[in-house]
Amino acid sequence: MTTQAMLELIVRHQMVMDFSEDGFGDLCLKLDLLHDTASLGRVEMVSDLPLEALRGWLREIIFIARETLIELESMRGEAIWN
């Protein structure tokens, strides 16, 4: 097996693990905890990032998720999600 083939196998396996139902469940729990602490005005309990950096990461996550939904829906000919 070539190094490239080995890397592709590792990446493919890791992505399957990351995007499993458990992986998405973990992501939702983390975001929900962040939301709960933000609602209390206590984000520093779960993150040491400056607020502007945290906002930037959340905007990036939203952008990537929205673009992924658009791609998935366009593949099936569904209406584009807004």
PDB file of N, CA, C and O in Angstrom:
ATOM      1  N   MET A   1       0.857  -1.178   0.000  1.00  0.00           N
ATOM      2  CA  MET A   1       0.000   0.000   0.000  1.00  0.00           C
ATOM      3  C   MET A   1       0.901   1.238   0.000  1.00  0.00           C
ATOM      4  O   MET A   1       1.856   1.324   0.772  1.00  0.00           O
ATOM      5  N   THR A   2       0.588   2.177  -0.861  1.00  0.00           N
ATOM      6  CA  THR A   2       1.383   3.407  -0.934  1.00  0.00           C
ATOM      7  C   THR A   2       1.043   4.316   0.240  1.00  0.00           C
ATOM      8  O   THR A   2       0.014   4.156   0.897  1.00  0.00           O
ATOM      9  N   THR A   3       1.919   5.260   0.484  1.00  0.00           N
ATOM     10  CA  THR A   3       1.679   6.227   1.558  1.00  0.00           C
ATOM     11  C   THR A   3       0.404   7.016   1.283  1.00  0.00           C
ATOM     12  O   THR A   3      -0.383   7.267   2.196  1.00  0.00           O
ATOM     13  N   GLN A   4       0.197   7.409   0.021  1.00  0.00           N
ATOM     14  CA  GLN A   4      -1.001   8.163  -0.353  1.00  0.00           C
ATOM     15  C   GLN A   4      -2.259   7.344  -0.086  1.00  0.00           C
ATOM     16  O   GLN A   4      -3.234   7.863   0.457  1.00  0.00           O
ATOM     17  N   ALA A   5      -2.241   6.077  -0.463  1.00  0.00           N
ATOM     18  CA  ALA A   5      -3.398   5.211  -0.230  1.00  0.00           C
ATOM     19  C   ALA A   5      -3.663   5.048   1.268  1.00  0.00           C
ATOM     20  O   ALA A   5      -4.812   5.039   1.708  1.00  0.00           O
ATOM     21  N   MET A   6      -2.589   4.919   2.041  1.00  0.00           N
ATOM     22  CA  MET A   6      -2.729   4.787   3.490  1.00  0.00           C
ATOM     23  C   MET A   6      -3.339   6.051   4.081  1.00  0.00           C
ATOM     24  O   MET A   6      -4.231   5.967   4.925  1.00  0.00           O
ATOM     25  N   LEU A   7      -2.872   7.228   3.649  1.00  0.00           N
ATOM     26  CA  LEU A   7      -3.423   8.491   4.148  1.00  0.00           C
ATOM     27  C   LEU A   7      -4.894   8.633   3.783  1.00  0.00           C
ATOM     28  O   LEU A   7      -5.701   9.070   4.603  1.00  0.00           O
ATOM     29  N   GLU A   8      -5.243   8.266   2.555  1.00  0.00           N
ATOM     30  CA  GLU A   8      -6.645   8.342   2.133  1.00  0.00           C
ATOM     31  C   GLU A   8      -7.517   7.424   2.974  1.00  0.00           C
ATOM     32  O   GLU A   8      -8.635   7.790   3.337  1.00  0.00           O
ATOM     33  N   LEU A   9      -7.016   6.241   3.284  1.00  0.00           N
ATOM     34  CA  LEU A   9      -7.759   5.303   4.119  1.00  0.00           C
ATOM     35  C   LEU A   9      -7.953   5.869   5.524  1.00  0.00           C
ATOM     36  O   LEU A   9      -9.044   5.782   6.088  1.00  0.00           O
ATOM     37  N   ILE A  10      -6.896   6.446   6.084  1.00  0.00           N
ATOM     38  CA  ILE A  10      -6.986   7.033   7.421  1.00  0.00           C
ATOM     39  C   ILE A  10      -7.976   8.189   7.435  1.00  0.00           C
ATOM     40  O   ILE A  10      -8.812   8.282   8.334  1.00  0.00           O
ATOM     41  N   VAL A  11      -7.885   9.067   6.444  1.00  0.00           N
ATOM     42  CA  VAL A  11      -8.797  10.211   6.368  1.00  0.00           C
ATOM     43  C   VAL A  11     -10.237   9.737   6.202  1.00  0.00           C
ATOM     44  O   VAL A  11     -11.135  10.243   6.875  1.00  0.00           O
ATOM     45  N   ARG A  12     -10.464   8.780   5.319  1.00  0.00           N
ATOM     46  CA  ARG A  12     -11.818   8.265   5.087  1.00  0.00           C
ATOM     47  C   ARG A  12     -12.373   7.662   6.373  1.00  0.00           C
ATOM     48  O   ARG A  12     -13.531   7.909   6.711  1.00  0.00           O
ATOM     49  N   HIS A  13     -11.574   6.877   7.100  1.00  0.00           N
ATOM     50  CA  HIS A  13     -12.024   6.263   8.349  1.00  0.00           C
ATOM     51  C   HIS A  13     -12.337   7.331   9.390  1.00  0.00           C
ATOM     52  O   HIS A  13     -13.358   7.254  10.074  1.00  0.00           O
ATOM     53  N   GLN A  14     -11.467   8.320   9.513  1.00  0.00           N
ATOM     54  CA  GLN A  14     -11.682   9.376  10.499  1.00  0.00           C
ATOM     55  C   GLN A  14     -12.953  10.159  10.187  1.00  0.00           C
ATOM     56  O   GLN A  14     -13.706  10.505  11.097  1.00  0.00           O
ATOM     57  N   MET A  15     -13.198  10.442   8.909  1.00  0.00           N
ATOM     58  CA  MET A  15     -14.399  11.187   8.546  1.00  0.00           C
ATOM     59  C   MET A  15     -15.660  10.386   8.845  1.00  0.00           C
ATOM     60  O   MET A  15     -16.662  10.949   9.285  1.00  0.00           O
ATOM     61  N   VAL A  16     -15.618   9.092   8.614  1.00  0.00           N
ATOM     62  CA  VAL A  16     -16.776   8.261   8.942  1.00  0.00           C
ATOM     63  C   VAL A  16     -17.043   8.345  10.437  1.00  0.00           C
ATOM     64  O   VAL A  16     -18.193   8.444  10.863  1.00  0.00           O
ATOM     65  N   MET A  17     -15.990   8.308  11.224  1.00  0.00           N
ATOM     66  CA  MET A  17     -16.144   8.397  12.674  1.00  0.00           C
ATOM     67  C   MET A  17     -16.654   9.776  13.084  1.00  0.00           C
ATOM     68  O   MET A  17     -17.543   9.881  13.929  1.00  0.00           O
ATOM     69  N   ASP A  18     -16.105  10.821  12.499  1.00  0.00           N
ATOM     70  CA  ASP A  18     -16.500  12.172  12.854  1.00  0.00           C
ATOM     71  C   ASP A  18     -17.936  12.486  12.461  1.00  0.00           C
ATOM     72  O   ASP A  18     -18.614  13.243  13.156  1.00  0.00           O
ATOM     73  N   PHE A  19     -18.404  11.923  11.371  1.00  0.00           N
ATOM     74  CA  PHE A  19     -19.719  12.270  10.853  1.00  0.00           C
ATOM     75  C   PHE A  19     -20.742  11.173  11.089  1.00  0.00           C
ATOM     76  O   PHE A  19     -21.735  11.070  10.368  1.00  0.00           O
ATOM     77  N   SER A  20     -20.497  10.364  12.093  1.00  0.00           N
ATOM     78  CA  SER A  20     -21.471   9.351  12.480  1.00  0.00           C
ATOM     79  C   SER A  20     -22.566  10.023  13.312  1.00  0.00           C
ATOM     80  O   SER A  20     -22.475  11.207  13.635  1.00  0.00           O
ATOM     81  N   GLU A  21     -23.590   9.258  13.649  1.00  0.00           N
ATOM     82  CA  GLU A  21     -24.650   9.811  14.495  1.00  0.00           C
ATOM     83  C   GLU A  21     -24.082  10.240  15.847  1.00  0.00           C
ATOM     84  O   GLU A  21     -24.470  11.278  16.385  1.00  0.00           O
ATOM     85  N   ASP A  22     -23.169   9.448  16.393  1.00  0.00           N
ATOM     86  CA  ASP A  22     -22.537   9.825  17.664  1.00  0.00           C
ATOM     87  C   ASP A  22     -21.727  11.107  17.519  1.00  0.00           C
ATOM     88  O   ASP A  22     -21.742  11.959  18.407  1.00  0.00           O
ATOM     89  N   GLY A  23     -21.020  11.244  16.403  1.00  0.00           N
ATOM     90  CA  GLY A  23     -20.225  12.443  16.174  1.00  0.00           C
ATOM     91  C   GLY A  23     -21.080  13.694  16.120  1.00  0.00           C
ATOM     92  O   GLY A  23     -20.733  14.720  16.706  1.00  0.00           O
ATOM     93  N   PHE A  24     -22.214  13.607  15.406  1.00  0.00           N
ATOM     94  CA  PHE A  24     -23.112  14.762  15.338  1.00  0.00           C
ATOM     95  C   PHE A  24     -23.765  15.012  16.693  1.00  0.00           C
ATOM     96  O   PHE A  24     -23.996  16.162  17.067  1.00  0.00           O
ATOM     97  N   GLY A  25     -24.065  13.943  17.430  1.00  0.00           N
ATOM     98  CA  GLY A  25     -24.618  14.105  18.773  1.00  0.00           C
ATOM     99  C   GLY A  25     -23.659  14.844  19.684  1.00  0.00           C
ATOM    100  O   GLY A  25     -24.065  15.728  20.439  1.00  0.00           O
ATOM    101  N   ASP A  26     -22.371  14.478  19.613  1.00  0.00           N
ATOM    102  CA  ASP A  26     -21.356  15.159  20.416  1.00  0.00           C
ATOM    103  C   ASP A  26     -21.256  16.635  20.038  1.00  0.00           C
ATOM    104  O   ASP A  26     -21.153  17.498  20.911  1.00  0.00           O
ATOM    105  N   LEU A  27     -21.288  16.922  18.741  1.00  0.00           N
ATOM    106  CA  LEU A  27     -21.225  18.311  18.280  1.00  0.00           C
ATOM    107  C   LEU A  27     -22.407  19.112  18.826  1.00  0.00           C
ATOM    108  O   LEU A  27     -22.238  20.233  19.304  1.00  0.00           O
ATOM    109  N   CYS A  28     -23.597  18.531  18.750  1.00  0.00           N
ATOM    110  CA  CYS A  28     -24.794  19.223  19.250  1.00  0.00           C
ATOM    111  C   CYS A  28     -24.712  19.462  20.755  1.00  0.00           C
ATOM    112  O   CYS A  28     -25.103  20.527  21.231  1.00  0.00           O
ATOM    113  N   LEU A  29     -24.208  18.484  21.507  1.00  0.00           N
ATOM    114  CA  LEU A  29     -24.060  18.668  22.952  1.00  0.00           C
ATOM    115  C   LEU A  29     -23.089  19.800  23.266  1.00  0.00           C
ATOM    116  O   LEU A  29     -23.342  20.608  24.160  1.00  0.00           O
ATOM    117  N   LYS A  30     -21.980  19.859  22.533  1.00  0.00           N
ATOM    118  CA  LYS A  30     -21.011  20.927  22.759  1.00  0.00           C
ATOM    119  C   LYS A  30     -21.623  22.300  22.452  1.00  0.00           C
ATOM    120  O   LYS A  30     -21.462  23.248  23.221  1.00  0.00           O
ATOM    121  N   LEU A  31     -22.317  22.389  21.328  1.00  0.00           N
ATOM    122  CA  LEU A  31     -22.917  23.670  20.960  1.00  0.00           C
ATOM    123  C   LEU A  31     -24.029  24.054  21.932  1.00  0.00           C
ATOM    124  O   LEU A  31     -24.201  25.232  22.244  1.00  0.00           O
ATOM    125  N   ASP A  32     -24.782  23.070  22.411  1.00  0.00           N
ATOM    126  CA  ASP A  32     -25.847  23.347  23.373  1.00  0.00           C
ATOM    127  C   ASP A  32     -25.268  23.841  24.696  1.00  0.00           C
ATOM    128  O   ASP A  32     -25.821  24.749  25.316  1.00  0.00           O
ATOM    129  N   LEU A  33     -24.157  23.248  25.128  1.00  0.00           N
ATOM    130  CA  LEU A  33     -23.500  23.710  26.347  1.00  0.00           C
ATOM    131  C   LEU A  33     -22.986  25.140  26.173  1.00  0.00           C
ATOM    132  O   LEU A  33     -23.106  25.966  27.077  1.00  0.00           O
ATOM    133  N   LEU A  34     -22.416  25.418  25.005  1.00  0.00           N
ATOM    134  CA  LEU A  34     -21.960  26.775  24.720  1.00  0.00           C
ATOM    135  C   LEU A  34     -23.134  27.747  24.758  1.00  0.00           C
ATOM    136  O   LEU A  34     -23.022  28.841  25.311  1.00  0.00           O
ATOM    137  N   HIS A  35     -24.247  27.351  24.178  1.00  0.00           N
ATOM    138  CA  HIS A  35     -25.451  28.193  24.189  1.00  0.00           C
ATOM    139  C   HIS A  35     -25.933  28.440  25.615  1.00  0.00           C
ATOM    140  O   HIS A  35     -26.267  29.566  25.985  1.00  0.00           O
ATOM    141  N   ASP A  36     -25.964  27.367  26.410  1.00  0.00           N
ATOM    142  CA  ASP A  36     -26.419  27.519  27.800  1.00  0.00           C
ATOM    143  C   ASP A  36     -25.539  28.496  28.569  1.00  0.00           C
ATOM    144  O   ASP A  36     -26.047  29.353  29.293  1.00  0.00           O
ATOM    145  N   THR A  37     -24.235  28.372  28.417  1.00  0.00           N
ATOM    146  CA  THR A  37     -23.347  29.277  29.148  1.00  0.00           C
ATOM    147  C   THR A  37     -23.441  30.706  28.604  1.00  0.00           C
ATOM    148  O   THR A  37     -23.329  31.670  29.362  1.00  0.00           O
ATOM    149  N   ALA A  38     -23.647  30.838  27.292  1.00  0.00           N
ATOM    150  CA  ALA A  38     -23.830  32.186  26.716  1.00  0.00           C
ATOM    151  C   ALA A  38     -25.111  32.818  27.265  1.00  0.00           C
ATOM    152  O   ALA A  38     -25.145  34.016  27.548  1.00  0.00           O
ATOM    153  N   SER A  39     -26.162  32.009  27.414  1.00  0.00           N
ATOM    154  CA  SER A  39     -27.427  32.522  27.960  1.00  0.00           C
ATOM    155  C   SER A  39     -27.256  33.036  29.380  1.00  0.00           C
ATOM    156  O   SER A  39     -27.955  33.956  29.805  1.00  0.00           O
ATOM    157  N   LEU A  40     -26.325  32.438  30.111  1.00  0.00           N
ATOM    158  CA  LEU A  40     -26.046  32.860  31.484  1.00  0.00           C
ATOM    159  C   LEU A  40     -24.996  33.969  31.556  1.00  0.00           C
ATOM    160  O   LEU A  40     -24.696  34.487  32.632  1.00  0.00           O
ATOM    161  N   GLY A  41     -24.439  34.327  30.383  1.00  0.00           N
ATOM    162  CA  GLY A  41     -23.367  35.321  30.371  1.00  0.00           C
ATOM    163  C   GLY A  41     -22.071  34.783  30.952  1.00  0.00           C
ATOM    164  O   GLY A  41     -21.269  35.545  31.493  1.00  0.00           O
ATOM    165  N   ARG A  42     -21.854  33.458  30.844  1.00  0.00           N
ATOM    166  CA  ARG A  42     -20.700  32.813  31.473  1.00  0.00           C
ATOM    167  C   ARG A  42     -19.927  31.936  30.495  1.00  0.00           C
ATOM    168  O   ARG A  42     -19.497  30.843  30.863  1.00  0.00           O
ATOM    169  N   VAL A  43     -19.742  32.390  29.262  1.00  0.00           N
ATOM    170  CA  VAL A  43     -19.040  31.606  28.234  1.00  0.00           C
ATOM    171  C   VAL A  43     -17.641  31.207  28.691  1.00  0.00           C
ATOM    172  O   VAL A  43     -17.118  30.173  28.276  1.00  0.00           O
ATOM    173  N   GLU A  44     -17.039  32.027  29.544  1.00  0.00           N
ATOM    174  CA  GLU A  44     -15.680  31.721  30.011  1.00  0.00           C
ATOM    175  C   GLU A  44     -15.610  30.401  30.794  1.00  0.00           C
ATOM    176  O   GLU A  44     -14.522  29.876  31.030  1.00  0.00           O
ATOM    177  N   MET A  45     -16.764  29.872  31.191  1.00  0.00           N
ATOM    178  CA  MET A  45     -16.795  28.579  31.883  1.00  0.00           C
ATOM    179  C   MET A  45     -16.406  27.430  30.954  1.00  0.00           C
ATOM    180  O   MET A  45     -15.903  26.404  31.412  1.00  0.00           O
ATOM    181  N   VAL A  46     -16.634  27.598  29.657  1.00  0.00           N
ATOM    182  CA  VAL A  46     -16.385  26.497  28.715  1.00  0.00           C
ATOM    183  C   VAL A  46     -15.379  26.837  27.618  1.00  0.00           C
ATOM    184  O   VAL A  46     -14.935  25.943  26.897  1.00  0.00           O
ATOM    185  N   SER A  47     -15.012  28.112  27.477  1.00  0.00           N
ATOM    186  CA  SER A  47     -14.087  28.494  26.408  1.00  0.00           C
ATOM    187  C   SER A  47     -13.162  29.602  26.881  1.00  0.00           C
ATOM    188  O   SER A  47     -13.578  30.546  27.553  1.00  0.00           O
ATOM    189  N   ASP A  48     -11.890  29.461  26.509  1.00  0.00           N
ATOM    190  CA  ASP A  48     -10.946  30.525  26.837  1.00  0.00           C
ATOM    191  C   ASP A  48     -10.692  31.453  25.647  1.00  0.00           C
ATOM    192  O   ASP A  48      -9.808  32.309  25.698  1.00  0.00           O
ATOM    193  N   LEU A  49     -11.465  31.279  24.587  1.00  0.00           N
ATOM    194  CA  LEU A  49     -11.326  32.142  23.415  1.00  0.00           C
ATOM    195  C   LEU A  49     -11.873  33.531  23.698  1.00  0.00           C
ATOM    196  O   LEU A  49     -12.850  33.673  24.433  1.00  0.00           O
ATOM    197  N   PRO A  50     -11.255  34.557  23.124  1.00  0.00           N
ATOM    198  CA  PRO A  50     -11.870  35.888  23.184  1.00  0.00           C
ATOM    199  C   PRO A  50     -13.222  35.840  22.466  1.00  0.00           C
ATOM    200  O   PRO A  50     -13.399  35.067  21.525  1.00  0.00           O
ATOM    201  N   LEU A  51     -14.158  36.652  22.904  1.00  0.00           N
ATOM    202  CA  LEU A  51     -15.508  36.614  22.333  1.00  0.00           C
ATOM    203  C   LEU A  51     -15.516  36.811  20.821  1.00  0.00           C
ATOM    204  O   LEU A  51     -16.286  36.157  20.118  1.00  0.00           O
ATOM    205  N   GLU A  52     -14.669  37.707  20.313  1.00  0.00           N
ATOM    206  CA  GLU A  52     -14.644  37.936  18.859  1.00  0.00           C
ATOM    207  C   GLU A  52     -14.188  36.683  18.117  1.00  0.00           C
ATOM    208  O   GLU A  52     -14.709  36.378  17.045  1.00  0.00           O
ATOM    209  N   ALA A  53     -13.232  35.963  18.668  1.00  0.00           N
ATOM    210  CA  ALA A  53     -12.775  34.711  18.049  1.00  0.00           C
ATOM    211  C   ALA A  53     -13.886  33.664  18.100  1.00  0.00           C
ATOM    212  O   ALA A  53     -14.101  32.935  17.131  1.00  0.00           O
ATOM    213  N   LEU A  54     -14.581  33.589  19.211  1.00  0.00           N
ATOM    214  CA  LEU A  54     -15.689  32.643  19.346  1.00  0.00           C
ATOM    215  C   LEU A  54     -16.788  32.961  18.339  1.00  0.00           C
ATOM    216  O   LEU A  54     -17.327  32.062  17.693  1.00  0.00           O
ATOM    217  N   ARG A  55     -17.111  34.229  18.210  1.00  0.00           N
ATOM    218  CA  ARG A  55     -18.108  34.637  17.203  1.00  0.00           C
ATOM    219  C   ARG A  55     -17.654  34.244  15.803  1.00  0.00           C
ATOM    220  O   ARG A  55     -18.451  33.750  15.005  1.00  0.00           O
ATOM    221  N   GLY A  56     -16.392  34.458  15.506  1.00  0.00           N
ATOM    222  CA  GLY A  56     -15.856  34.101  14.195  1.00  0.00           C
ATOM    223  C   GLY A  56     -15.987  32.605  13.919  1.00  0.00           C
ATOM    224  O   GLY A  56     -16.398  32.207  12.829  1.00  0.00           O
ATOM    225  N   TRP A  57     -15.638  31.776  14.903  1.00  0.00           N
ATOM    226  CA  TRP A  57     -15.769  30.324  14.718  1.00  0.00           C
ATOM    227  C   TRP A  57     -17.226  29.914  14.529  1.00  0.00           C
ATOM    228  O   TRP A  57     -17.528  29.072  13.684  1.00  0.00           O
ATOM    229  N   LEU A  58     -18.120  30.495  15.300  1.00  0.00           N
ATOM    230  CA  LEU A  58     -19.540  30.161  15.149  1.00  0.00           C
ATOM    231  C   LEU A  58     -20.067  30.578  13.779  1.00  0.00           C
ATOM    232  O   LEU A  58     -20.834  29.842  13.159  1.00  0.00           O
ATOM    233  N   ARG A  59     -19.662  31.749  13.305  1.00  0.00           N
ATOM    234  CA  ARG A  59     -20.068  32.182  11.958  1.00  0.00           C
ATOM    235  C   ARG A  59     -19.530  31.226  10.898  1.00  0.00           C
ATOM    236  O   ARG A  59     -20.226  30.905   9.935  1.00  0.00           O
ATOM    237  N   GLU A  60     -18.285  30.770  11.079  1.00  0.00           N
ATOM    238  CA  GLU A  60     -17.682  29.834  10.131  1.00  0.00           C
ATOM    239  C   GLU A  60     -18.431  28.497  10.129  1.00  0.00           C
ATOM    240  O   GLU A  60     -18.677  27.922   9.069  1.00  0.00           O
ATOM    241  N   ILE A  61     -18.787  28.009  11.311  1.00  0.00           N
ATOM    242  CA  ILE A  61     -19.550  26.758  11.410  1.00  0.00           C
ATOM    243  C   ILE A  61     -20.894  26.902  10.710  1.00  0.00           C
ATOM    244  O   ILE A  61     -21.302  26.019   9.955  1.00  0.00           O
ATOM    245  N   ILE A  62     -21.580  28.007  10.956  1.00  0.00           N
ATOM    246  CA  ILE A  62     -22.881  28.248  10.314  1.00  0.00           C
ATOM    247  C   ILE A  62     -22.723  28.308   8.802  1.00  0.00           C
ATOM    248  O   ILE A  62     -23.518  27.711   8.077  1.00  0.00           O
ATOM    249  N   PHE A  63     -21.713  29.017   8.315  1.00  0.00           N
ATOM    250  CA  PHE A  63     -21.474  29.131   6.877  1.00  0.00           C
ATOM    251  C   PHE A  63     -21.238  27.758   6.261  1.00  0.00           C
ATOM    252  O   PHE A  63     -21.852  27.414   5.251  1.00  0.00           O
ATOM    253  N   ILE A  64     -20.358  26.979   6.862  1.00  0.00           N
ATOM    254  CA  ILE A  64     -20.035  25.662   6.310  1.00  0.00           C
ATOM    255  C   ILE A  64     -21.262  24.751   6.337  1.00  0.00           C
ATOM    256  O   ILE A  64     -21.521  24.036   5.369  1.00  0.00           O
ATOM    257  N   ALA A  65     -22.012  24.771   7.427  1.00  0.00           N
ATOM    258  CA  ALA A  65     -23.209  23.933   7.526  1.00  0.00           C
ATOM    259  C   ALA A  65     -24.247  24.335   6.475  1.00  0.00           C
ATOM    260  O   ALA A  65     -24.850  23.475   5.834  1.00  0.00           O
ATOM    261  N   ARG A  66     -24.451  25.636   6.302  1.00  0.00           N
ATOM    262  CA  ARG A  66     -25.420  26.122   5.313  1.00  0.00           C
ATOM    263  C   ARG A  66     -25.001  25.732   3.894  1.00  0.00           C
ATOM    264  O   ARG A  66     -25.823  25.264   3.105  1.00  0.00           O
ATOM    265  N   GLU A  67     -23.721  25.926   3.575  1.00  0.00           N
ATOM    266  CA  GLU A  67     -23.228  25.564   2.244  1.00  0.00           C
ATOM    267  C   GLU A  67     -23.329  24.053   2.002  1.00  0.00           C
ATOM    268  O   GLU A  67     -23.642  23.622   0.892  1.00  0.00           O
ATOM    269  N   THR A  68     -23.068  23.265   3.024  1.00  0.00           N
ATOM    270  CA  THR A  68     -23.186  21.811   2.891  1.00  0.00           C
ATOM    271  C   THR A  68     -24.630  21.406   2.634  1.00  0.00           C
ATOM    272  O   THR A  68     -24.891  20.545   1.793  1.00  0.00           O
ATOM    273  N   LEU A  69     -25.569  22.014   3.344  1.00  0.00           N
ATOM    274  CA  LEU A  69     -26.987  21.731   3.097  1.00  0.00           C
ATOM    275  C   LEU A  69     -27.383  22.100   1.668  1.00  0.00           C
ATOM    276  O   LEU A  69     -28.106  21.353   1.008  1.00  0.00           O
ATOM    277  N   ILE A  70     -26.917  23.233   1.199  1.00  0.00           N
ATOM    278  CA  ILE A  70     -27.223  23.650  -0.172  1.00  0.00           C
ATOM    279  C   ILE A  70     -26.705  22.611  -1.160  1.00  0.00           C
ATOM    280  O   ILE A  70     -27.413  22.231  -2.093  1.00  0.00           O
ATOM    281  N   GLU A  71     -25.469  22.151  -0.957  1.00  0.00           N
ATOM    282  CA  GLU A  71     -24.895  21.135  -1.855  1.00  0.00           C
ATOM    283  C   GLU A  71     -25.687  19.839  -1.800  1.00  0.00           C
ATOM    284  O   GLU A  71     -25.992  19.254  -2.839  1.00  0.00           O
ATOM    285  N   LEU A  72     -26.023  19.384  -0.597  1.00  0.00           N
ATOM    286  CA  LEU A  72     -26.771  18.127  -0.456  1.00  0.00           C
ATOM    287  C   LEU A  72     -28.154  18.227  -1.084  1.00  0.00           C
ATOM    288  O   LEU A  72     -28.606  17.297  -1.752  1.00  0.00           O
ATOM    289  N   GLU A  73     -28.825  19.355  -0.870  1.00  0.00           N
ATOM    290  CA  GLU A  73     -30.160  19.525  -1.420  1.00  0.00           C
ATOM    291  C   GLU A  73     -30.134  19.689  -2.934  1.00  0.00           C
ATOM    292  O   GLU A  73     -31.045  19.225  -3.620  1.00  0.00           O
ATOM    293  N   SER A  74     -29.115  20.337  -3.458  1.00  0.00           N
ATOM    294  CA  SER A  74     -29.053  20.518  -4.908  1.00  0.00           C
ATOM    295  C   SER A  74     -28.763  19.191  -5.611  1.00  0.00           C
ATOM    296  O   SER A  74     -29.164  19.003  -6.759  1.00  0.00           O
ATOM    297  N   MET A  75     -28.080  18.280  -4.942  1.00  0.00           N
ATOM    298  CA  MET A  75     -27.811  16.962  -5.527  1.00  0.00           C
ATOM    299  C   MET A  75     -29.090  16.166  -5.691  1.00  0.00           C
ATOM    300  O   MET A  75     -29.195  15.341  -6.598  1.00  0.00           O
ATOM    301  N   ARG A  76     -30.060  16.402  -4.831  1.00  0.00           N
ATOM    302  CA  ARG A  76     -31.327  15.665  -4.876  1.00  0.00           C
ATOM    303  C   ARG A  76     -32.426  16.453  -5.574  1.00  0.00           C
ATOM    304  O   ARG A  76     -33.556  15.976  -5.684  1.00  0.00           O
ATOM    305  N   GLY A  77     -32.110  17.639  -6.040  1.00  0.00           N
ATOM    306  CA  GLY A  77     -33.102  18.455  -6.726  1.00  0.00           C
ATOM    307  C   GLY A  77     -34.126  19.053  -5.784  1.00  0.00           C
ATOM    308  O   GLY A  77     -35.215  19.439  -6.210  1.00  0.00           O
ATOM    309  N   GLU A  78     -33.788  19.133  -4.512  1.00  0.00           N
ATOM    310  CA  GLU A  78     -34.699  19.698  -3.530  1.00  0.00           C
ATOM    311  C   GLU A  78     -34.604  21.217  -3.548  1.00  0.00           C
ATOM    312  O   GLU A  78     -33.678  21.795  -4.117  1.00  0.00           O
ATOM    313  N   ALA A  79     -35.586  21.848  -2.909  1.00  0.00           N
ATOM    314  CA  ALA A  79     -35.544  23.303  -2.774  1.00  0.00           C
ATOM    315  C   ALA A  79     -34.337  23.690  -1.941  1.00  0.00           C
ATOM    316  O   ALA A  79     -33.976  22.994  -0.992  1.00  0.00           O
ATOM    317  N   ILE A  80     -33.728  24.780  -2.293  1.00  0.00           N
ATOM    318  CA  ILE A  80     -32.554  25.267  -1.557  1.00  0.00           C
ATOM    319  C   ILE A  80     -33.013  25.816  -0.217  1.00  0.00           C
ATOM    320  O   ILE A  80     -33.957  26.603  -0.143  1.00  0.00           O
ATOM    321  N   TRP A  81     -32.326  25.385   0.852  1.00  0.00           N
ATOM    322  CA  TRP A  81     -32.618  25.832   2.208  1.00  0.00           C
ATOM    323  C   TRP A  81     -32.137  27.256   2.386  1.00  0.00           C
ATOM    324  O   TRP A  81     -31.048  27.602   1.927  1.00  0.00           O
ATOM    325  N   ASN A  82     -32.918  28.079   3.035  1.00  0.00           N
ATOM    326  CA  ASN A  82     -32.537  29.472   3.301  1.00  0.00           C
ATOM    327  C   ASN A  82     -32.311  29.674   4.771  1.00  0.00           C
ATOM    328  O   ASN A  82     -31.983  30.781   5.199  1.00  0.00           O
TER     329      ASN A  82
END
